[in-house]
Amino acid sequence: MPSVFPTAGRQGQSDNRMLELKVSIHKALLDRINLASLDKISRAELKGGIGDIVSELLMEENEVVNRAERDSLIDDILDELFGLGPLEPLLQDEYVTDILVNGPKDVFVERHGLLERVRTEFKDEKHLMRIIQKIVSAVGRRVDESSPFVDARLADGSRVNAIVAPLAVDGSLLSIRKFAKKRIGIDRLVELGSVPEAMAEVLAAVVRSRRNVLISGGTGSGKTTMLNAMSSFIDERERIVTIEDSAELQLQQEHVARLETRPPNIEGRGEVTQRDLVKNALRMRPDRIIVGEVRAGEAFDMLQAMNTGHDGSMTTVHANTARDALSRLEQMIGMSGIDITSKSSRSQIASAINVVLQVGRLSDGRRKVLSLSEVTGMEGDVVTMQDIFRFKITDRTEDGKVVGDFEATGIRPKFLEHAKAAGINLSAELFRPDLRIG
């Protein structure tokens, strides 16, 4: 049987040749064009001029390429000048949700909830670092040996994390969580099967009746997407203040004040934390406060806000179950430096949080709401909760797809009283114990 390795080797040599050629021509171009005028020229206008220069440089280098290779080379160089180089095709791919770079030669993406390796690569570590610096400098942040990790965002709101040497041992690490070009509303989540229609009706009532919501889930489970979707039920007349490490929320109201944290400068000064912003938000006359994700001591200030008239506020937290989410909040209160007993912490949580929505990514890559729970109060030292809806896995198909149903537990939630007071009447049929809702 003939071996495939010689063919693979020739393909690899061809890829390396084109990559080296692209980098070489890109460096030569920088000496010939006016970088200061780049922001005044469109990509289409520049393409023709660069095409002529590329042809000239190819002749100087005695390189022979066919028309398709030349066009690809020009597009790659334009990506270097205007965008993020080798990452641009992945950023334009609507099916890619995450881009994970493990050093200059190893790039993975997530499509349809599953990871796969792609042929994208950088020439070397310097090339990768140049792209990382381009990303972080655009939002006024830095990453280097003295500050080797950073959170940033792209112009479209995509979330970026980078870690460089000496913390990254085998080359710089870059993670990009792409932001959907189209806003995903609750209708789209119903269409995708992430949320059953009956539960969407209940979620709308929860938001409109100004219940405080905690959205819990693991990494990549869809917490931010769910937060965006639920925020669509907030009345246009309300003032919303959002607080994030990297601004990525896409709230659909007109009256939104967006705040973003700031890291310390090179002297270690000037840091503005989420906790600082939560405290400041209270002076901004908000109707609701939305914290993209609570991670530390700001949880205490967020709970205080929820307990002092800012009903209908929302936030997310990393946790595997609804119960774990409340435990995580308790731990975060301990990070605030406030001298408070465990019972007092739990009392704060029980009185502030009304609804915990657990979201997750199934083994087949699909994202689902796994449970909707209501916090009902305290019994002794324990915060009490009750599940209203939950997703129950019943089977798996031969191709690995998870089969299951959303089911009502039969418990009528206490927030129905608040919904009724807000003029929202939910049918009792939604909470029947034998109800299967998708």
C-alpha positions, 0 to 999 in steps of 0.5 A: 500500500502506498504511503500517504506521508510523502504527500503529507510532507509535501503539503506541509512544506508548501504550507511552510513556504507560503507562511514564510513568504507571507511574513517576508512580504509583510515585513517588506510591505511595512517599509513601502506603505504609509501605516498612518494612512491605513485607517483612512483606506478601505480594505478593497481600495488597498487590495489593488495597490498591495497586489502590484507590490506583492507581484513586484516583491515575488519577482525580487524573491524569485518566487513563482506562485499560481494565481490562486496562491497569489490571491490567497497571499494578498488576502493573508497580508491584508488580514495581517494589516487590518485584522488578526492575521491567521485568526481572521478566517476563524473569526469570520467563520460563523460556526466557530464559537471558541478559538484556542491557540496553544503556541504558534503551531497548535490551534483548536476551535469549537464548532457545534459544541465540540473541539477540533484542531485546525491547520491555522498556524503562526510563523513563530512565537514572535508572530503570535506575540505580535497578534496578541499585542495588537489585541490588548493594546487596542483596549489599553491593556498590556501583556509582557513578562512583568504582567504575563496574563490579561483579559481583553476584548475584540471590537465586536465584543468577543472575549479574549484571554492571553497568557505569555512566558514565563507562565506559558511554558510551550508558547503563548496561550490565546483564548477567544470566546467569539461573540455572536454577530446576531443577538440571541434572544429567548425565541432563538434559544427556544428554537435551538431547544436550549429552553422549552417554550413553557419555561421561557414564559416563566423566565419572562415573568421572573424578569418582569416581576423584578426577581433577582436572578443568579445564572450558574454554569460551567465554562462555556455553558452559555451563561452570558448568552442566557443573561443577554436573552433574559435581559430582553424582558426588562422594561425599556423605561428602566435604567440598567448599569452593567459591570464587567471585566471585559464588556461583552453583554449585548443588552437590547434596551436603550438606557444602558450604562456600561462599566468595565474594570481596569487593570493596574498600570505598569507601576501597579497603580490605577486598578479599578475592580468590579467591587469598586464599580458595584459600589459606584453603580449604587450612586448612578440611580440604577433600576437594575444592576447586572454584573457579568460574572461575580468572582470575588468580594464584589459578590457581597456588594452585589447582594447588598444592592439586591437587598436594598431596592435594586430588585430585578438585578442579575449576575452569573457565577461558575458552579456545577449545580444550583446548590453549589452556586450558593456555596460559591457566593458564600465563599466570595463573601469571605473574600470581601474582607468583611467580618461576617458569620456563615449564618449571616452570609447565608441570610444575605444570600437567601434574602437577595437571590430569588431564582437560580438558573442552572445551565450546562453543556451536554456531552453532545455539545448542546447547551441546555437549561438544566434546572430552574430553582427558587430560593425560599428562605432559611431553615436554621443555618441552611438556605432552602431551595426548591426545583421548579423545572429540571432537565432529565436525561432519558437516553442517548442515540447511537451517534451520541446525541443526548435525549431528555425532557424538561419536566415540572416538579409540581411545585408552585413557586412563591414568585407567582405572587410577585408576578400576579402583583405585576399583572402577569398571570401564569397558567397553573398548567405550567407547573403540573407534576406530570408535565413534559415540556420538551 
